[in-house]
Amino acid sequence: MKITIRVYSLVLSFFVMLWQLISVGVYLIPRTWHDTAWPAAAAPTSVYPTQAEAQAAGGGWYVTMDESFAGNTLPAPWVPSPHGLRNTEYWCDNMVDATEDGTVKILAAQLTDNVCGVCPAAGDFTSGIETRKMVDGKSTSTFEQAFGYYEARVWLPEGPGLWAAFWLQANAQGRIGSYGKDGTEVDVFESAFRYEPTMVGNAFHWDGYDLFYGTTGHVTDTKTDQYGGWHTYGLLWTPENYTFFVDGKATWQSDAGGVSRVPEFLRLTVEIRRAETGPYGAKLGAFQNTRENPSVFKIDYVKVYQNTAFLDEIRAPEDFKELPVPAILTWFQK
């Protein structure tokens, strides 16, 4: 009797795994997303100070963040990016300067004398700021939003081997089963184009970064040098699609990943790579900045708006089903 039960159990397990493999195979069939270059779209122009005022007026846009970094410390809800090894470089709190000029400065330099209690003394150092912090090893947002309009005014870091980015990310982005609907990394801009200074990159990443990783991106030639001056980069995120802006002009629109429905936190960061090429196949060159001559990513302001029409479309990650992934497939991710 025990042998018969064990055989039934093995047969059932086999068919469960087979069903899971079929489900994964169907999920991995390539999907078509809709993209438009230079779309006819506009950023919000009429914005109420509060949600209550927008609702009293019958609905519309309202302010959820208007941060000009006017003080001499990094204001809440912003915190430095996670302190420690990023890839081959270190994100270090020492490289975040919010003490003057009404801007936040993210420095990037090769150091031999770093003292912070977390990173080593020597290496490549930079950082970023974001609206989430790590609590007991768990990513916890200090500000997050689904849908709306996001804009940052920045001065891109100059020098080879670098790229800066303004991006949104969901804490539950690693869930598999709904493409990007339960969380998508949205790169509002990436500036890995020091040798092609009129270019700007945008990208999406969903379903984590491993076996089921989905991604698509786009590079726009803005016809304007993006380095050596202030520029604004914006994202209009609606339930239908994402629209990207450079200096107020719409450059690309896409519904890649199916459009995230869940709240996401904000990040403005710098990364260093000692490689010939970076994202989008862009030439990076050899990183060479030092303490005496650091590269600087300046952040003047970050503005975020919400629209009352979008509020009913917001979901939690738990509202989406996760794909049952067979253990045999998760083994390949190790």
N, C-alpha and C positions, 0 to 999 in steps of 0.2 A: 504493500500500500504506500509506504514511504517513497519507494522508487517511482511509483506511478505519479505521485504528487510532484516529485522533483522533475520528472519529464514534462509534465504539464507546465510547471513553472518556467522551465527552460524554453519551451515552445512559446509561451506567452511573452517572455522577455525578448525572444527573437523577433516576434511580430511587432512588439512595441518599438524596438530599435529600428526595424524596417520602416515602420510608419514615420518615425522621427527622421530617418534619413531621407525619405521621400519628401517630407515637409521642408527639410533644409534645402533639398534640390530644387523644389518649386520656388522657395524664397530667393535662391541665388540666381534664378533666371534674370538676365539683365533687363532693367526697366528703362523706359525713355522718359527723360525729364525735359521740361520746356524752358528754353533759354532765349533771351533777346538782348542784343547789344544796342547800346544807346537808346533805351526805351523812352517813350514819352511819359515821364513821371516827374512828380515834383515833391519836394520835402514839405512838411507842414509849415504854414505861414501864420495862421491864427491859432494861438495857443493860450488856454486859460491857466491861471496860476495854480488852481487846485481842481481835484476831481469834483468836489461839491459844486464849484462854480460852473464847470463844464456841464454837469448834469442839470443844474438849474436853468442853463441856457438851452436845454434840449439835446445836449450831447456834443461831443467833439474832442479835440485834443486838449491835454492838460499836462503840466510839468510833474515829473516824478523825480528828476535829478537836474540840478543846475549848479555844477561845481566849478568854480573858477580858481580854486587853490590859492586864495588870497592870503592865508595865514602863513606862519613860519613852521608849521608842522603838517604832516599828512593827515587830512581830515577823515573822520568816519564818514561813510563805511569803507573807505579805501585802506588797504593794508599792503605791505610789500609782498611780492610773490614768494612762494615757499622757499625758505632759506636752506640752501644746500646744493648738491650736484644736480644740474639740469640735464645735460647730455655730456659733453666734454668740458663745458664751462660751468661756473658756479653762479647761481643766483644768490646774491649776498645783500643783506639789508644795508650794508655800508655804501652800496652803490646807488641808493635812493636819496636824493637831496631835495627837500621841500622847504628850504630855509629862506629863500629870497626871490625877488622878482615876480612873485605871483605865479610861478610855474613850478611844476614838478620836473626834476631832471633825473633821468636814468643814465648813469655813467657806464662806460664799457672800457676796460683796460686790462693789460697784462700787469700783474703785480707780483712782487716778491716779498712784500712786507704787510700783507693783510692780517688784521687782528680782529676777530669777531666771535671766537669761541665755538663756531660751527664749521666754517670752511678752513682749509689749510692756508698757509702763508703765501704760497706761490701758485699761480695758475692764471686762467682767464676768468675775469669777473664782470658780471653785469647784473641786471635784475628786472623788475617790473612792478606794477601796482595792479591790484585787482579787488573785486568786491566779494571775496570769499577767503576763509582761513581754514587751516587744518586744526581740527579739534579731536584729540585722541586718535589721530590717524585718519579721521573722516573729513571729507570736504564739506564745509558748511558755509552757505552763502551769507554775506552781510548785506547784500542788496541783490535782488534778482527780479527779472521781469520777462514775461512772454509777450511777444508782439510789441509794436510801437516804433518810435523813431529814435535812433542813437547817433550822436555826432561828437567827434573829438577834433579839436584844433591842435595840431602838433607841428613840430619842427623835426624832420627825420634825422637820425644819426648819420654822419658822414664817415666814410672810411671803409676799406675792404674787409671782408669776412663777417659782416654784420647784417642782420635784418631785424627791423622793428615790426610790430603788428598790433592791431586793435582787434580783439576777437571776443566772441561770446561762447560760453561753454555751459553744458548742463551737468549737474552732479550725477545724474543717472544715465549718462551717455553710453555706457557700456552695455546697456540692455539690448538684447537681440530680438527682433520679431516685428518691428513696426517701421523699419528703415529709420529715417530721421525724425519721425513724428514725436517720439518720446525723448528727443534730445539730439541736437546737431551742433557740432562746432561750426560757428559761422565766422569766417575771417573777413572782417569789414575792410581791412586792407593788410597787405604784406609788402614790405619795402625792401626786397632783396635785389634791387635793380640799380646799384650804384654805377654800373657800367652801361646801363640803358636807362638813364634818369627820368625819362618821360613815362615809364611803364609803372603800372600798379597791378598787384595781384589780388584776387578774391578766391576763396575756396570754401568748400563744405566737407565735413567729415562726420560720419555717423556709424552706428553699430560698433562702437569701440575702435580699437586700432590693431586688432589681431586677425583671426581667421575670417571673420565676416565683415571686415572693414570696408565701408563704402565711401567713395570720395569723388568729387568733380571740382574743377576750378576754371578760372578764366583770367586772362591777362589783357589789360586795356592800355593802349597807347594814348595817353592824355594829350599829347603834343605840347605839354608844358613840363619844364624841369621841376621835379618834385622835391629836390634837395636845395638847401641853402635858403630856405624861407618858410613862412607859415602856410599850412594848407589844412583844409577841413576834409574829413572823411566821414561819410554817413551811411546808415543802413535804415531803410524803411522795411519793416517786417510785418506783413499782414497775414491773415489766415490763408491767403491764396498764393503768395510768393514773397521773395526777398528782392529789394531793389537797392543797388549800391550807388553812392554818390561821391564825386570828387569835386571839391570846391563848388558845391551846390548843383552840379550837373550830373544827371543820371547816366551811369556808364554801363550797367549790366543788370539784368533781371532774370531770376531763375526760381523754379519750384523744386530744386534738387532735394532729394531725400523725402519728399512729400510734405515739407514745411513743418518745423518743430512746433508743437503745441504747449510745451512746458516751459516754466520760468528758467532763465539762464543768468549766470553772473558775468561780469565784465572784466576784461583783462587788457592791459597795455604793457607790452613786454619787449625786451631786446634779447636776441639770441646770437651766439657766436659760433661759427663753424670754421674749423681749419680744413676746409675741403675746397676743391676747385669750383664746385657748383652747389647751389642751394635749391630752395623750392622753385618750381616752374622751370627747372633747368638753367636758372640764371647764374651767370658768373659771379662768384663772390670775391675771389682774390684772397690774399694772405692777410689775416688780422695782424695789426701792428701798433695799435694804440697803447700808450703807457700811462702811468699815473701823471706824468708831466704833461701829457697830451691826450687826455681821454676823449673818446667819442661821446656825444651827448644827445640823448633823445629828450626833447622838451615837450611837455604837455601843458597847454594853456588852459583848456577847459574840456569838460565832458558834460553833454546835455542829453537827457533822456525824456521822451514824451510818451504818453499813453493815450489811447483813444477809447472812449466809452463803448464804441461799437465792437471792440475786440474782446471785451471782458468775458462775455459768455462763451468764448471759444477756448479759453485757457483750460488746460488739463494738468493732472498730476501724472508722473511716470507710471504710477500703479494703475491708471486707467487703461493702460495698454497691455495686451497679452504678450508674454515672453515666448519666444520660439523654444520648443523643447529640443535642446541640443544633445545628441547622444554623447555619452562619456567618451566613446572612441574618437570623436572629433575634438573634444576639448583637450584630449591628451596631446594632439598635434600642436596646441598653442603653448605648451610648456617648454 
